[in-house]
Each structure stands twice: as C-alpha cells, then as structure tokens.
Amino acid sequence: MRSGAKVTIVGGVFVVVAGGVGYGGYNLWNGVTGGEKSPRSHSAEAPRTGPVTGEEVTTTARDFLAAWAAGEPEKAGQLTNDPVTAGPAVAAYRDGAKISKAVITPGTPVGTTVPFTVKATITYEDVSKPWSYTSQLTVVRGQTTGRALVKWAPSVLHPKLLTADATLRTGVAKTPPVKAVDRNGAELTAEKYPSLGPVLDELRTRYGAKTGGETGVETWIDSGSASVPDSTLLVLSKGKPGMLRTTIDAGVQAAAEKAVKAYGSASVVAVQPSTGAVRAVANSPAGGFNTAFSGAKAPGSTMKIVTAALLLEKGLVKADQVAECPPSAMYYGRTIENLEGFSRNGATFGESFARSCNTAFIKKIDDVEKSEGDDFGLAREAKEVFGIGLEWQTGIRSVDGSVPEATGGAAAEQYIGQGTVQMNPLNIASITATAKDGRFRQPYLVAADLDDRPFAKAERALPPSVARQLRDMMRTTATAGYGTAVGPMASVRGDKGAKTGSAEVDGQKTSDSWFTGFADDLAAAALVEGAGHGATAAGPIVARVLNAD
C-alpha cells in the first residue's frame, strides 16, 4: 500500500487512515478488500435475499469508510443504496469543509448499525485545527441487486446533516457571533443550557449582523434553507461577538432543562403573563427539533381553557351553576366518554372543569351553534381572544397554533383538544398567560425594537367576569381535593392555577401528557409524548419550572 494510507486490524476493530491534502486521492480498494471484485462487478448468480449477515455488515462498512477516507466519493457512493446522491455528498463533505486529514475509526457493530469516530484536521488558508465527532451507518440489503449496502442518509457523514440540502462549510462565517444574555445579563451558552443550542443558532442567524460583532473563521452546517438556521461546529479563529439580550431567565431556564431531561421526548415553555416575555424554553432531547416552539400536536384537555372561555362569554355556563356531567355523550355519531366513565350529578361547571369532565363541554355544543351569532365559535374565540393563528413574531421560528373551523363530530373533538386542533407548549403557555392576565400578549424572546418586527394583537380581551371565573376554575383545579392538578401543584407557591390534559394520538399506544399552570406572574406548559395522564409526567415538569427561583 502506498505511503500515507494504511488499513490495520486492532483487536477486531479496523482503523482507516488517509493523509495528505484532499486525502491524497489514494486508491485503497484492493488493499482494503484483499482484491475482491469491485462493487460494479456481479456474478450471474441470483441476488441474495434475507437479512444482511454480520460479515456483510462489517465488510460493507469497512469498504465504504475506506473509500470515503481515501477521497474516492464515486466508489463510496456505489457502496450505498443511493449512489447518485451519496457520491456527490461525500465529495462535497471533503471539499466544502476543507478537510486536509482524516482518521476514521469504526466501532463494534450493533446488529446492522456500525458506529464510527472521525478525527480530522480542517485547514483554511493559514489556519488549521483538529476536529472530531462520532456518527454511525446502517447496512441494508439492496432491493434489486441483493448486495449489502450502506443505507444512505446525509447524517452518515455528520449527525447534524439532517436534510439533503444541508452541507458542511469552512470559511469566513456568514454572520458575526453573538453573546446572548438573559434578562439580567447572565450569558446563555449551549454548553450550560443544551436546549438553547438551536435557539442560539437561530438568534445568531437573525441578529448577528445587528449587534455590532465581527466575523471569524468557522466550520458550520449550511442548512441550504433561509428558514433553517446554520449551525456552527468548529471555530478556527474567533470573531468579535455582539451583545444580544433575550427575555430568558437563567434560573427558570436551568429548572426547565433539568425537568425535561428526565424524559425521552418532552418540552416546556414558560411565559410571563403581564408582558408575554418567554422566560424558558427546553426540549428533550436537547439540541434537536424545537418542539416547544414549533411542534404541532393535539393538546388534549388543556384546550378546555379556551372552550370554557367561549361558553362563559356566550353566557351558556357559569362557574358556580350546575352543568350536566354524564359518563358519556354522543354528538353527530361520535361518542365522547369521561376518563373511566365517571359522572357527577349536580356538579357545577367549575367542578366539571376541575375534574376534566369531557361531557360537560360536549353537552353545550348545540347551544353554541344555536346561540346568537352562529360564527362565534371555538376557532373565533381562539383567534380573537387568545391570539391563536395571528402569525406571532417571537424572534425565532415558531408555530402559533391552529384551530380550524369545524362542525359536527369534528367540532366535538375540538372542544376537548382532540381532532384538528394543533398546539405546542408555547401556545398552551400563552393561553394560560392570557387566562391569568385577561389579555393576550404575544410571546417573544427578543425585543421588537431590535428589528422593528410587529407583534400580533388579539382583537379583544376577556370580559372581566369571564377572566375572573376562568382563573378561579384553574385555581380550583390546582387546589381543591378533586382537582386533577392538585398533586403536581401541591408544592407550587403563590397564587396558582392549572389544567391537565391527555391527548389520544392515532397509532400511539399511550396518550400524550399535557399540563399547564400559572403561579403569580409566570405561566408554563409542558408536553411529554406517550407518557399518559397530564398530572403524571407533564405536571411535575411545570411545577419545577413554576418553583424556579
């Protein structure tokens, strides 16, 4: 084998090394495979079928990584199930990132998956710096050829290459770095607050040029999309960061990070009702998709805050008046049941809200439809009072919820937060903040005057009597012995209220856990996917956030 490239076997783990600028263009094929046929050469035998073998996994992974390390993108591509896409991507990886050396060390296969470590040197002009990371590949059986092939995905090259348009780049950064600080001036970093990683990337993309900083030389993920922020991977030479003040509260953020970490898929947002300022946003897993701001899931009974406001505004219920709560109710062929079929004869509407009685809400749909002003329904209440669907300008990408117009059985599902209603923790935290303050105040992470963006404004506030009853019902839910939120809220201090929720999702064995609450001038909402009742999983998350110092 030529000088500068070698393959060795150490304790069953192989190491592929390729040296020289641009990998040197070494041809490792025969040296790696021991003179086996090239991937384009096939025998006349029928294609193999069935699961790939352990030997095929090891050999295919070894050959692919060797071709990649050798700087032979076409050969690497032919060892995948999508050579047309994979070959150019491997070439772009090397050239775009300015990688001058690379050592790829595969680990022990786990089934058909092979983990590996890349240790590289990145060189840009007169600046060089080491760079390392881990990734993995999966070997599958080719559908037409029967060959064992690497299942192609951009994340094979780097775990943060998540789309076909994303590429690695090294050079002068597009925007200056920012030093993001919380509302009290404490620095916010992805190392200390992992959930803020994607948020900080987006804040830099949006505001880096507006904060007076200077660019440096970096390696980053170029998303290839104006709507998706780039992500810095390595700083070769530092720029001068500009100062960016956010609304985050470091203490609340720390509590949120710790609370969601206990679950595999959880999100939480905290908002100040009197201003709309976002005090915390956290997701588990950290560093990935910002479900807390951009998710879209059925919110379950937390939606009853909006439904209750509608019924109260229309004068169809009062918190202290009896509202029918049978074990089940049918509407346009849809049967809606209470949890475990419970019923409460003579219960007030406030008690039904606190117990999360589905049927007390469903029984009022006909009255809503027949009441004066037929267009005054749930979708209108959500938009005109709670700001849902008003194109929020938070400072980063966010989804501001959706309550489509609906009739019949679809309307019944919406009343209890199922069907076509779509929300995320930011939306539900804002709904709770509106209930607490009486008026919608658009959530935001960065002050509007930094970029003169308009804030969404709701058409009207809650009537004072409605706001009072709504807050009182939420307080009862959090404090009365029969309230569904009593357990998680028991430790929460101050003036407090809450609402639980669980949402049935098609194809999901266990419902999503939702919980929202307020304590004094802080509102929070959490979602834990597939975790069951709201008080069980999401509730403790909200309680920890509301108790943050």
ZIRAMO-V400923 format. One record per helix or strand of 2 or more residues. SS is the DSSP state (hx for helix, st for strand). FROM is the first residue (numbers start at 1). LEN is the number of residues. Records with the same first field share a line. If there is no record, write none. Layout:
BEGIN
SS->FROM-LEN, FROM-LEN
END
This chain:
BEGIN
st->5-6, 13-6, 99-8, 113-12, 127-15, 148-3, 167-6, 178-4, 217-6, 231-7, 242-4, 266-6, 277-8, 328-4, 334-4, 422-2, 496-8, 512-8, 522-7
hx->21-5, 29-5, 54-16, 73-6, 83-15, 154-3, 194-17, 250-11, 291-4, 300-14, 339-3, 349-7, 358-5, 365-6, 378-7, 408-8, 425-13, 448-3, 464-16, 486-4, 538-9
END
